[in-house]
């Protein structure tokens, strides 16, 4: 009689524990990345009132099973549905990150690593990426300063908002292209000003300048034109040329383009004469294709300044150099692409053609080579941060560039359900989960990926929890009846003496 009382008490305790688990699941129905738990019962030890006996071959009597009376139930295990993916909740915050797969974020409190599926992070005052709830540092890998690539090793805090990362270094312009059609019937070519082209470029400090070129006819010679550098102005419209003498002759302040070239001309009265064109190159076209002229050939003579770079040859092979000797135009040789010279912008004229365009020329200038390289950059201010699916963090800048800042590392375990819950959405490794090696993995290595701007929701299924609650309630009631009925039987027993 007493055994049933204890069995009932054991049943009440286990069902109460199950209710505790259910209650905790429901309480965390809106907890970020919470993983629901379930409880498994097992029967309690048995009291053997008769042991089992085997068959007797001599007497022919068969064997008898053991006679055992159970003493109730107990909690066998509490399992966590840790590999069950929660639904996605959109937040549009780039530092809210959801893991798809079975991996974990790695966070550190300054002394030890923990693991979490809670991807709600923010930038703290020191520029570190940290958990919103605890302030623990999100761990990952940094960038090799020389190669610009991720340098894997033991995980470290991701300090992404450094002074260096807030801006993108300027780049000096090293290449430019002048191309398009020159139509010899374009009336602008016969004016004093000529057809104007502007080339915007940057010095090594990120300051922008505008070089103004003009295109003119060579009088009396169809298919021959000259391109002259007229002016270079800074961003405020001020000339970088230094002085103009009493005769109106401008001295270029350390800027050279082509030569000072003497070319044929026609005076106002129609007589043939010559004129000197400062800092210019001659373009000569035959059947629409062009060559450079002006180094003592074809009747043209070099002026006093001499030439910087080669100015004769086909347009596709020998681009003209715009050369600067001012300090701010001179970039460090180590910062320049291979084969480039500090203070020189190589201008490619190979795309220039002399075709009929109904009296309209389309010739224009653009910084950068034909692949867009060498155009130069202003200083870039950080305008945003993005997290890629592999956990790589990139900064974007208002000069159109982006920079790799680091990569979020992930932790993977042979038995993730063996991790120990530590509260605050944190887990720690145990002997049964497997150890963390201190380095972590690229999340894509095990088929997972990260999604920025969303959070993983709890995987609690309310319908299942309410159903479990009903069966738990009925089980608790039934076990309580065991106690009350057993008490009634005991009461009848005591009443026998009356």
N, C-alpha and C positions, 0 to 999 in steps of 0.2 A: 504493500500500500504506500509505503514511503517513497519507493522508487518512482512512482507515477508523479508524486509531488515534485521531486527533483527534475524529472523529465519535463514537466510543465514549466518549471522555473527556467531551465536551460532553453526551452523553446521561446519563452518570453524574452530572454536576454538576446538571443540570436536575431529574433525578429525586430527587437529594438535597435540592434546594430544595423540591420538592413534598412530600417527606417531612417537612421542617421545618415547612411550613405545616400539614400534617395533624397532626403532633405538637403544634403550638401549639393547634390546635382542640380536640384531645382533652384537653390539659392544662387548658383553660378550659371544660370541659363544665359545671362548676358555678359559673363566674364570673358574677356578677350582670350581666345585660343584655349579655353578651359577644355579638358578632356574628361568625359564622364566616367564614373566608376560603377562597378557592379559587384555584388557580393555573392559568393558561392558557399552553400551550407555543406556540412558533412556530419554524419552521425557520430555520437559520442561513444566512448568506450563501453563495452558490453560486460555484464556479469554472467559468468558461465555457471549455470546450476547443475549441468551434467555434461561431462566431456563426451566427445564422439568416440565410438568404439567401432572396430573393424569386424568383418565377417569371420566366423569361426569355422574353419574347414572341417574340423573334427566333428562338431555337433551339428553342423549345418545351419547354425543360427546366423542370420544376416547382421550387417552392421547397423549401428544407430547413430543418427546425426546428433551433433552437440545441441544442447539446449541453452540459449543465451537470451538475456533480457537487456535491451538497450536502455541507456540512461539519458537519452535526449539528443539534442543537436548542438553543434558549435560552428563558429565561423571558420570555414576552410581557407578562403582567400578573398581578397578584395582586388579585383582586376581593374586596370585603367585602360580605356579604349584609346590608347595614345597614338595609334596609327590611323585612326579614323579621322579623315579630313573634315574640318569645319567649313561652313559656308563663308563666302566672301562678303565683306561689308565695305562699300566704297566710301572713302574719306577725302580723296583728292589731295592728300598731304603726301609729298614725295618721301617723307621719312616714316610713313606708315607702310610697313612691308609685310607681305604675307608669304610664307613658305608653302609651296606646293610640293609634297613629297614627305618623306619620313625624317628629314634632317632637323637640326635645331640651331638657333642662334647661340652664339657664345658670348656671355657677358661676365664682367669681372668687378668685384667690389673693392679691388685694391689689394686683396690677399689671395683670393681663390676664384676659380672659374665656376660659373653656373651655366645652365642651359635652359632655354626658353623657346616657346613658340609665339610668345607675345611680341609682335613686331612693331609696337608703338614706340618710336624714338624721336628725339629732338636734339638740337645743338645747344650745348650748355655754354656758360660764359667763357670757358676756356677753349671753345671751338671743337670739343669732343662730341661724338655721336653717342648718346646715352639713352638708357631706358627712361621713358616718361614717368613710370611709377616709382622706380627705386633710385634712379640716377646712376645705376651701374653702367660701366663703359661697355659699349658694343665693340667686339674684338674682330680683327681682320688682319690684312696684310697691307704694308705700305708700298710706295713706288720707288724704284731705283732711280736716283736723280740723274744718272748718266744715260740710261737707256729709255727712261720714261715708262718702263714696263713694271708689272707687279713683281715684287720680290717676296717669294714665299719663304716662310720660316715660322718660328714660334709666333703665335698670334699676339697682337699688340693693340692698344686702344686706337681707334680710328679718329685721329685729330685732323679734320678736313678743313676747318675754317682757320687756316694760318694766314699770316700777312702775305706770304708768297702766293698762296692760292687765291687771295681775294682779287688779284689782278693778273692779267696775261701780258707778258713782256712785249714791248713794241718790236717791230721788225723793219729794218731799212729796206727800201725798194731797190731791187737789183735788176729787174727786167721790165720792159714795156714793149708794146706792139703798136705800130702805126700801120693801119691797113685801110683798104677801101678803094674806091674808084676816083681817079682824077680825070675829070672831063675837061679837055682843053678849051671848050667853049663856055666854061663856067666864068661868068663875068667877074666874080670875086677875085679870080686869079690875076686880073689885069689892074686891080686897084692898088693904091699905095699900101693899104693895110694887108691885102691878100686874103686868102681864105684862112680863118683863124681855127686852130686846134688847141685844146687845153689838155694837159696831162697832169693828173693829180698823183702825188707820190708822197712818201714818208721818209723822214730821216731816222737815224738810229735811236732817237729819243721819242719817237712816235708823233712828232709834229708834222702836220700836213702842209704841203706846198703845192703850188700850181705853176707848171711851166707852160708858157704861152708860145706856141709855134705859129708861123704863118707860111702858107704855100703860095708861090708866085710863078707866073710864066717867065721863062727866059726869052726876052724880046726877040722876035724874028725867027725863033727856032721851035717849030712844033715838036711836041713829044719830049721837050726838055723843061724841067721845072727845078726850082730850088726851094728847100725847106729851111727856114731861118728861125733860130731861137730869139724871140723878141724880149721876153721878160720872164722872171720867176718871182712869184709873190708868196708871202706867208699866209697863214690862215686869216690874218687881219687885213689882208689886201696890201700890205706894205712890201715894197720891192726889196729883194735881197742883194740887188746890185748896189755897189758902194757909192760911186761918184759919177758925175757927168761934168766934163770939162767945159771951157768957155765956148768951144766950137760945137757943143751939143753931143760930143762923142761919149758914150757910156762905157765905163770900165766895168767889166764883169768881175764880181767879187769871188774869185776862185771858182768860176763856173765856165766850162768850155764845152762847146758842141761843134764838131766838125772843124771848119777853118774860117778865116777871113778870105773870101774868094773873089777875084776880079772876073766879071763876066761881061759879055757883050750887052749893049743897051742902045736905046734910040732916044736922042734928045728931043726936046719939044719941037724943034724946027725940022725934025725928021732925019737929021744927020746921025750917022753911026757913031757911037761912043762906047765907053765902058763905065762900069760902076763896081764898087766894092761892097760885097755883102758880108756882114759880120756873122761869125758863128753859124755857118750854113753848110749844107751839103747839096750837091746837084743830083737830081734823079733824071735819068735819061731812059726813055721807053722806046722800044722797037717792037711793033706788032703787039703792043699792050704789055709786054714784059719789060722789067726795068733793071738798070744797073746804077751803081754809084759812079759819079765822076767828080774830079776836082783836085787830083794830086798831079798837077803839071801836065795833064793830058787834054786832048781835044781843044787846045787853044785857051784853056782856063789856067790861070796862074794862082799859086798860093799866096795869101796875104801874110802880114807880119806875125800873126799869132802862132802860125804853125798848126799842126794837127795833133789831136789826141786820139790814138787808135787808128785803125785802118778805115779809109773812106773810099776805097775803090774796089769794085768787084760786084758779083751778082748780089741781088738783095737777099737771097736766101742763105748766103754763106757768111757775109761779113756785116753784121749789124753795127750801126753807128753807136758810139759811146757818148753819153752825157756824163761828164766828169766833174766832181766837186772836190775842192781842197779845203773847204770849211770844216772845222773839227766835228760839228754835229752831224755832218753827212758821212763821216768816216766810221764805219762799223768795225768792231773787232773781227779780225780775220777768222777766229774760231767760231764766230756766230754766223758766218756766211756759208751758203752752199758751196760744194766743191767747184773749183774753177772760177769763182767770182772774186772780183777785186774790190776792196773797200773804196767807197766813194764813187763808184761807177755804175750807171744805169745803162744796160745794154738794150738798145732800141732796135727791134726787128721790123724792117720795112718790107719783108718778103711778101706780104699780102697786098702790096700796092699794085694797082693796075691802071692802065690808061685806056679806058674804053668810053664809048658814047653812052652818056646817061642823060640825054636830053638837056644838056647844059647845066646839070646839077652834079656836084661832086659829093661823095659820101666818105671821103677820107677822114679818119678820126684816130685819136690816141687813147690807149687804155693801159693801165699799169698791170704788170704780170706778163709772163710768156704765154704761148698759145695753149698751155695746159693750166693757166691761172696761177702758176707758181711765181714767186719772187715779187708779188705785188706790194709787199710791205703791209704793215699793220700799225694802227694807233694802239695806245695802251687800252687793254680790255678790262672793263669792270665786270665782276661776276654778276650775272643776271639770273642764274638758276642752277639747280642741282638735280641730276637725274640718277636713278639707280637702275641698272640693267638687270636682265634676268639671271645673269651669272653672278650678281652681287657687286659688280664693278660700279664705282661711284664716279660720275663725270660732272665737272663744272662747265657751264656754258657762259660765254662772255659776250658783251655787246659789240665786239669787233668780229663776231662770226666764228670765233674759235672755241674749242673745248679742250679740257685737260683732264687726264685720269688722276683722281685723288687717292684712290685706294680700292680695296675689294673686301667685302664682307665675307668672312670665312664661315663655314658651317661645320657642325659636328654630327657624325653618324655613329650609331651604336648597333652592335649585333643583336641586342635585346633591348630595344627602347622601353618596353614595358617594365623593365627592371630598374629604371631610374627612380630615385626617391624624390617625392614632392617636398619642397622646402617652403611653400607659401609664396605669395607675391608672384605667382605664375612661374616659379623657378623650379628647376630640377637639379639634382646632383647625381653623379655617377656612383654606382655601387659595384660590388664584386660580381653581381649577376647581370649587370647591364653591359659590362665591358668598360675599359678605361679610355679616357681621352688622351690622345698622344701629344697634345700641346700645339699641334700644327693645324689640324682641321683639314677640310677638303673644299674644293670648288663644288658648289652645290649641284652643278650640272653633271658631276662625275657619277652620281647615283641616279640620274634621270630626273632630278627635281629642278625647280627654278624658283626665283623670287619675283614677286609682282608688287610694284610700287603703287602707292595710292589706295591700297586696300588693306584691311585687317582680317585675320581669320577669326570667325565667330566661334562660340562654344558649340561643341558637337552633341550637347544634351538634347535628347528627343523627348519632348514633354509628354507626348501621347504614351510612349513606352514607360516613362516615369510614373504617370498617373495609374497606368495598369499595374505596374509593380507595387504601387502604393495600396491599391485595392487588395491584391493578393497578400501583401504584408499585413494589412489591417485584419483580414480574415484569419490569417495564420496566428496573429497575436491573440485574437478573440478565442480561437479554438484552444490555444495553449492555456489561456486563462480559465477556460471551462474545465480543463484537466484538473486544475488546482481546486476549483470550487466543487467539482464532483468528488474528487478524492477527499476533500474536507467533509463532504456529506457522508461518505462511506465511513470515515473515521468517527463522525458524530454518531452514526448508527451503531458502530462498534462500542462506543462508550455508553450508549443507552442500554446495552444488553444487561448491565448490572442493576438496572432499575426494576 
